Amino acid sequence: MTGTSTHYMGPPPTSTPLLLHHNPHLQLSLRFPYTRPHFLQLGSEDEVQVTADHSIRPIICPRDISRLPWKSGYAETINAGKSKRNEDQAIVHVGLLTRPIRTGVLNSKTSAAFKEKKSNDKSELVINGYGSAEQLHTEVQEHTVVLSPQVSALSASPATELKEDYNHSTSSLKNDSSSKGPARIVLEQSNTIHHPLEDKPSQSSKLSSSQPSTVKQPLASSVSLPYYLFGVFDGHAGWGAAVAAANQLHHIIHEKLCDVIDILIHDPYEDTSSKIQAPLWAPEKEVTVETAVIGALENAFWQMDQVIGEDKLKYELLGGCTACVAVFIHGKLFIANAGDSRGVISINGQAHPMSFDFTPETETQRIRKLGATHPELLGGEFTHLDFIRRPLRRDLGKRVLYRDHYMSGWAYKTLTQDDLKYPLVCGEGKRSRVLATIGVTRGFGDHDLKAQCSSVPIKPFLTPEPEVRIFDLASAELTDGDVLILATDGLWDITSNEKAVSVVAKSLLHFPAQEHDKYKYRYTSAAQDLVMGSRGKLRERNWRTSNDKHATIDDISVFVIPLKPYKDEYQDWTSKQEANVGDNLKSSTRSINTAEIKCDASDLKVNVVALDKNSVEEGRPFPSIIPNTSESVNHEKVVLEFKPQEDYFKDEVNQEAQAERKLDAT
């Protein structure tokens, strides 16, 4: 099984870079230069600098909205001076998972099983799969089914790069004017091929075109499953981690999806009887498509963090970042979130949160439990206990309210000297901090981050583990106004989920479907309105919202992604896969039925061996069928009724024996 992929280049850790890392006088190079998302098409450094005006904070949108699937909307703006550059990053990626499948050898014994599978698995999304070398016999006819999104509208940049094999496979597709939307299926048939591990059949062993055979040659085909990925990364303490994630995470996710492609793309012809059965006391657990995708995303997030950690030893890579990724695959929407960015679905004007904000306040119990079970991580400078107020030296010996990591309520304890240490988690809301330093608890990077005025490392308390939530798009009733809002915390610091859904719905009303020239910009306009609402306007050196409240001074990046186009594409893809499966099964069954139990004697490679009367009289066994070798006697081809080997010449022997008896009688 294969998948189209451009491998990410995560360098393995070595001892040499570790020494270089500790050399303060050595200047490390950049692995990924700073840039804005490539679909914005900011081709020069001057254009990038224009977007970095902290006094104006311009709202930047893509020049060509066709570079985004389904003409999705995107808008961003820089912070009000918190950092020199915009530390947010975003990616858009279209991927294709391809699994080659082989039906295997079809005969009269298996035709019934295929017919039964056809009736039971009408909605399966696959066609044919590869067997082992032993299963491959002579000629193989290949049919490739490729579902191709419109690659001409997408770039091949580091942050929005299509896979190399994906570009190659779609470059030769024929135009299909009958297809609707950005996806179309093209069926291509190749020339007859032979398996490389098998000798090519000789001319004498080939079946006659007019003579059916009892052995149906296996059909090889492949099915390609498309998926779409959107992601936002909110950097802190530098832009290095966010840029690294935007350039590599989608490659890692693709590889992890390829690892479970046998689950994502089902093989209706797979022989499950050869699988090793689990013991009775350990029943086999069912692995669904949903759990396979979740596992791929979780694995990819952890590996992305490891790659950044290794890159820090060889390249200049500062800071860390949160990550929120949306993956459209198999008719479902998967949101993987590690940090305080957020994904919210708007359906019928109602907000449905698809992520959870991970902050020191929301994860205080996990962090304090880690500090309690591993006190060495606190360096003797912090306490994992939580007090209802900050204890002071004058409170020593007094009873104070506190709670441990295993408590949700409060209890009393007598204050000791160790309780005067700084709390592991302090503050509330957006001002909550871990080790009085960092305001996020999940994401990538921060491998060398230390607590303020301390040598205590913070990384052990951070994790790249994402929370993954699923929404079934295929079974939902969707309209053009139903969207996914995917944004960094710069938006959500000011705008609530309900307010964001309201802003999008109001913005979409200004673009009626009758105005085709403007209609395609509706989601871009909605993204702009969201950014404008949280950024506000500059009034007396302060950024204020429309209702004269404090606006955000953080970077803002927002996607507004319509949901219905993907559902329509997936349903069209599914129906075509079902039709292809049905056609293959019909073709296989038809070939079996027409292959009557007859064959050409030359294809059986047998020779007729003459019998003498002595062999019969002495009761010697009838000669068996021997292979047709170069030393064997030539014979004419005759079509014989297919019988067991020992019966082939039974009639001839009986006639000869009767003739002998007549001679003896005379």
N, C-alpha and C positions, 0 to 999 in steps of 0.2 A: 504494500500500500504506500502511496506517495502523496505528497502535497506540494504545491508550488510554493517555493520559499526562497527568500534572500536571507541568508544567515546573518544574524547580528554578530558583531565581532567583539565578544567579551573576552579580553585577554586573560589568560590564566595567571594566577599570582606567582611571582618568582621571588627569589631572595634578593636579587639585585635592586629592583625597584624599591624594596623595603628600605635598603640603605640610602637610596637616593631621596626617599621621602623625608628622612630625618636630617638631611643636609639643608640647613636654612639658606645657604648661599647658592643652591642650585635652582635655576629657573626652569620649571617644567612647562612643556608646551601644552596647547589646547588640543584636545581630541576633536571636539565639536565647537566651532566658532559660534559666537552669539548671532542669532537671527530671529526674526519673527516667523510665525507659521507660514509655510511656503505658499499655501493657497491664497495668501494675501497679495502675493506677487510683488513684494517690495524688493526690487532688483538691485538696488544700490545702497551703500551706507548712508548716503544723504537722505534717502527716503526713510530709512530706519530712524535716523536722527529726528526727522520731522515728527514721527509718532511719539518721540520721547520728550515732548515739550511739557514740562510740569506745570507751567502757568496756564496753558490753554487746555491741556488734556484732551486732545482731539479724539473723536470716536472713529475707529478704523474698521472698515468693512472690506470684504473681498471685491476686487475689481470685476472679476468674472464669476458670477454665482454658479455657473455650470460646473465649476471645479468642485463643487460640493454635491454629494448625492441628493437627489430629489429637490435641488435648489434650496437646500437648508440655509437657515440664516446664521450669521456669525458677526459679532461685534466685540471690540475690545477698547480699553483705554488705559493709560498709564497712571501710576499713583501720583499723589500731589507733592512728591519730593522725598518720600520715605527711602527710596533707593534710586540710584542713577539710572538704571534701566528697568524696563518692564520685566519682572521676574516670572510672570505667568507664561505658559506655553500651551499650545493646543495642537492636536493632530487629527487628521481624517485619513482613513485607510480603507481600501476595498480589497478584500482577499478572496481567494478561491481555493477550496480544498478538493483535491481530485483523488478518487480511489479507483484503481483499475480492478475489475471483477471478472471472473470467468464462470460460466454456467456449469462447466464440467461435462463429462461424457454422458450423453443421453441415450438410453436404450429402453426396451420394452419394460424392464423392471422398474425404471425410475420415472417413466412417463406419468404413471398414476400419481406418484408423489409430487411431481411438478404441477399436475393439474389441481391436486388438492391444495398445494401451497398458493397457487394462483387464486383460488377461491377464498383462501383464508387471509392472504396478505395483499389485498387489493390496493391498499393505500401506502404500501412501502415505497420509500423514495429512492430505491436503488436499482441498478441494472448490473448484472453479471460481475464476476470477480476472478482473480487469478487463482489457479490451483498450483500444486507443486509440479516439479519437472516430470514426475511419473505420470501425472494426469494429462500431460500435453501429448497429443497424438497428431502426427503429420501436420496438416495445414490448419491455420487459425485465421478466421475472418474477423477483422477488428472493426468495431463501430465506436466512435468517440462522441459522447454527448457533452458539449461545452456550453455552460451558461455564461454569457459575456456581458458584464456591465459596460457602459460606454466609457472605454478607457481614454478616448480622445479628449475628454473633458477633465481628466485627472492628471496630476503631475507625477513625475517620477523623481521627487525630491527626497532628501533624507527623512523629512518628517511626514511626507504623504506619499511614500514610494510604493508603487505596485511591485509585486514579486516579479523577478526576472522571468521565471517560467510562465507566470501568468500573462505577462506581456507577450511572450513568445507564442503562447497558445492562442491568444486572442487576436494576434496580428493578422492571421490568415483567415479569419472568419469571413464568411460570405455575408453580404448585406441582406437583411431580411426585412423587406418593406412591410410585411404583414404583421411584424411584431410591434407591440405597443410598449412605451416606457423604455427605460434605459437597459432592460435586460431582454435578451433574445436567445433562443436555443437553436443551434445549428447542428445538424447531424451529418457527420463526414464519414465516408467509408474509404478505408485504405486498401492497398493491394494485398494479396495473399502473402502472409509471412510465415516463417518457420521458427520454431523455438530454437534458440542458439545451443541448447544443451542436447539437442536431438538430431540424429542424422536425417538429412533430407530424404524423402521417399524416392525410390528409384522409379523409373518409368514403368517397369513391369508391375509395380505394386500399387499404382494409382488406380482408383476406381473409374470405371467408364462413366461418362456423364449421363448416359441413358440408363445405367444399371444402378439401382439403389443398393445401399450397403446396410448391414446390421449395426454398424458403428457410426454414430452421429458425431462429427467433429465438434469439439467445444467452441463456443462462441466467446470471444473476448470483447469487453467493452469497459468504459469507465464513466463514472458519474461525477460531476463537479458541483460542489455545494458552495454557493457564494455567501459571504458575510460582510458586514459593514462595521467599522469601528470608529468611534469618536472618543476623544479624550481631552481632558484639561488637567494641567499640572500647575500648582501654585508654589512657586519657589520662595525660599526664605534664606537669609544670610548669604545670598548669592544666587546667580542664575544657572550655575553649572549643572546641578542635579536635574533641574527641570528640562534643560536642553538635552541632556543625555537620555532622559526618559522619553522625550518626544521623538528622538531619533532611533531608539532601540526597542522600546516596550512592545510595539506592534509586531516586530519580528519575532520576539520571544513568545508572544501569545500565539502567533501562527504556528510556531514549532510545537508548542504544547497541544494545540488543537490537532495537529498532524499525528501526535502520539496516540490520540484516542479516536482516530478517524474511523476505525472499525466499529466504534459505537455510534459515532455521528452519522455514518453512512452504512446502513444495514445491508448485508448481503443475503438475499433471499435463497441463494443456492448453497449457502455454507453448510458443510456437513458437521453437525454438532455431536454426532455419535462418537467421534474420535476424541472428543475433549475428555480430559481426566476429570472424573467425578470426585467431588469433595466427600470426605467421610460423613457418615450419618450424623455424627455429633457436631459437625461444622457445615451446616447447609450453606450453599452458595448464595451470596447476596446479589440482588438485582442491581445492575448499574444502568441508570437511565441516561438519556441524552442530557438532561438538566444537570445531573451530578457530574457527568463527564466534563461539561463546559465549566462548571463551577471549579472543579479540580484543576482544569487547565489555567483558568484565570488566577487562582490562588498560587499555583506553582510558578506562574510567570511573574507575579508580583514579588515573590521571594527571590527568584533568580535575578530580577532586575536590580534589586537592592544589593545582591552579592556582586553583580557586575560593576555597579557604581563604586562599591567598596574596593574592588580590585583596580578599577581605573584611577582611583585617588592615589594609588601608589606610583603610578607612572605618568599621570597627566595632572594638569591644573584643573581641579574640579571642586568648586566651592559650594557650600551650603547643602540644603536638602529640599525636598518638595513633597507636597501631598499629591494624590492621584485619584481621579474619578474617571472611569472608563465605561462607555456604553457599547455593547456588542449586540448587533442584530444578527441572529443566526437561528435556523430551524424554526422560524415562525415565532420566535420569542425575543424579548429584550432582556439582556443581562446587564445589570449595573454593578460594577465592582468599585467600591469606594474605600480608600485608605486616607483619612484626613477629614478636613472640614469643608471641602467642596461638596457640591450637592447636585442630585438629579431629581427632578420633579416632573411627573406626568400630568398633563392637563387633558381631561376627558369630560366632555359635556360641561365644560366650565368648572369642573371640580378638580382640586389639587390632590394628587396621590403621591406622597413622598416615596422615592425609590432608593433613598440612602439615609444614613445616620451620621450626624456630625461627631467625629471622634476628637475630643478636646481633653485637656487635663481634668476638667470638671466632670465630664461624662465618663471618663475612664479612671477616675480616682481609685476605685476599689481594686482594679487590676494592677495598677501601678504600686499602690501601697502593699498589696499582697506580695508582689515581687520583692519589694524592699524588706518585708518581714521575713520571708523565707530565705532571702540572700542578703543579710545585713552587711556583708562585705562590700556590696555595691554602693552603700551609702557613705563609705569612706570615713565613718565616725563623725561626720559633720551634719547629718540630717536624720530626722526621725520619721518613721512611717505612720505614727499615730496622728489622728486628726482631732484637734481641740475645737470647742465651740467658739473660743476666742484665743488669740495669741497669748500664751502664758508668759508671765514676767518673773524676774528673779524674786520679787517680793511675794510671789504666790507659792514659793517652795514650802512643802509641808502641808499645803491646803488641799482640800478636796475640789477637784475641777471636773467638768463634764468632758468626756472624750469618747472616741469610738475607734476600734481596731478594724483591720481590713475585713474581718469576717462579720462585722456588725453593720446593720442598717439603722439601728437606733442609737441612743446615747446612754452612757453609764458614768458613774463617778470613779475616780481614782485619786490617790494622793500624789501630788506633783513631786517629781524627783529632778535631779540635776540633768539627767539625760533627756528629760522632756523639754528642756529649754532649747534644744537644737532646732535648727530651721526645719519646717515641715517639708516633706518630700513633694507634696502637692499643696500649692497655696493659691489664693485668689478665687474669684468667681467669674463666670461667664467668659467673655473674650479676654479678660485679664488674668485668667487662671494660668499657672505656670508649673512646669516640672523642674524641680531643682532650681527654682527661682530664675529660670533662663528661657525655656522654650514653651510656646503656646500650642503646639500640636503634639500628638502622641503616635500618629501613624503616617507612614509615607516612606520615601526613599532618601538615602544619603545620611548626612550628619554623623558620619562614622568617627570623625575626630573632634566632635563638639564636646566641650567641657563646661561644667557649671561655672557661673560667674564667680570670679575671685576664688577659684578652687581648681583642683586637678581631678575632680570626680567626673568620669565620663558619663554622658547622658544616653548614649546609644543603647545600652542594655534595657532602658525603659521604653524605648521606641520600637515599633514593629511595622513591617510592611504588609502584614496580614490584612487582606481586604474583607469587607463584608459584601456578599453578593446577593442581590435581590433579583427576582425574575418576574416579568410580566408577560402573560400569554397574549400576544398580538393576534395570532391566527383565530382565536375564538372570541375576540372582542369586537363589538360593533363600533367602528371608527368612522370619523368624518374628516374632512380636510382641516378642520379647526383643532383636531386633537394632536398635541405636540409633546415632545420631551424638551424640557428646559434643563440644560447641563451647564453649570457655571461654577466659577471659583467663589470663595467666601466674600470677595469684594462686593458681589451682588447681594448675597444673603445677609450680610451685616446690616443692611438697611431695608431690604425688601423681603417680606415674608412670602411663604409659599402661595398663600391665597392672593396676595397682592400681585405677585408675578403672573399668576394665571389670569387675573383680571386685566393686567396690562396687555398681555398677549392677545386675549380675546378682543379687547377694544381696538387694538392695532390692526388685527386681521379684518375687521369690519370695513376698514377704509379701502380695501382692495377687492371689489366685486369680481366674480369670475368672468363677467362680460368684458372687462377691460383687460384683454390678454397681454398687452404690452406692460402693464403695471403689475398684473397678478403674480408674475414670477418673483417679484421683489417683496412679497408680503411677509415672508419669514425673516428676511434680512431687516425689514423695517421694524418687526417685532423685537428682534435682538437689539437694534439701536435704541428703541424706547426703553427697554429694560436697563441698558447701560446708562442712559440719560437719567432715569429715575433714581438710580443709586449714586451716580456721580454728582448730580445736581448742577448748580451754577455757582460761579465765584462771586461772592458778595462780601465786600469789605475784608478781603484777604482770607475769607473762610468759604469753604464749599458747603452750600446749603441746598436742601431738597426743595421741591415745589411747595411744600407746606412749612417751609422755613425751619426745618430741623437740620441737625448736623448730617452731612452726607459722608460717604466713605472717602477716605484718603488712600485707600489701597488700590492695587491693580484690579481690573475687572475683565473677565473673559466669559463670553456667553454664547452658547449654541441654542438655536431654536430649530428642532428637528421634527418634521412631520412624520406621523406614524403610519398613516394609511398607505402611502406609496410602497412601503416595504411589505405590508400585508398583501397588497395586490400582487407584487412581484413574487412573493413566496407562494401564494395560491396558484399563480400561473406556472411557476416552476414545478410545484407538486403535481399538478394535473398532467403536465408533459412527461414527468418521470413515470407516473402511473401508466400513461399511454405507451411509453417505450417499453416498460416491463411487460405489459400485455402483448405487445407486438412480438417481443422476443419469445415469450412463452408459446404463443400461437405458432410461430415459425418452427420452434423446436418440436412441438407436438405434431405438426403437420408432417415434418420430416420423418418422425418415428412411425407414424401411421402408414406412410407410403413405402417405408422400408420393410417390405414383406420378408418373411424369413427365407430369403434366397440370396445366394451370393455366387460370384464367379469363382470357378475352381482354381484359376490362376492366382486369385487374390488369397486363396487359402493356402497356396504354395504346397500342393500335394502332387504326388506322382502315383500313377496306376502301376502296381507291381503284378506281373504275371504269376499265376499259380500253376504248378504242375500237379499231376494226379497223385504223385507220391506223397506230397505234403498233405493231401487230403486223406489219403488212405492211412497214413501213419498217425493221423490225429494231431498233426502239428497245428499250433494256433495260427489263425489267420494273420497275415502280415499287417502291421500297423501302418498308418500314414506317415511317410517320412518327409523331411523338409526337401524343398526343391532346390538342390544345389547344382553347381556347374557340372558335376559328374552324373547327375540324374538323367533319365531318358526323357527326351522331348515328347510332348503329347499335345493333342488338340484341346482347346478350351471347350468345356461342356458345362452347361448350367445344370446343376444337380439340386435336388430338393435337400434342404438343410436337415441332416440327420446326425445322430451321434457318430463319432468316428468309426466305431466298430461295425456300423450298419451300412457304410458307404458302398461296399462291394458284396454285400450279403446276397443280393439277387444273382449277381454274376457267378458267384461261387456255387450257389444252389443249382443253377442251370448246368454248370460243368460237372457237378457231382451226379446229377440225374443222367447226363450223357454217359458217364463212366459206368453207371449201374446197368444201362441198356446194353452196353457192349459186353459186360460180364454175363448178362442173361443170355445173349445169343451164343 
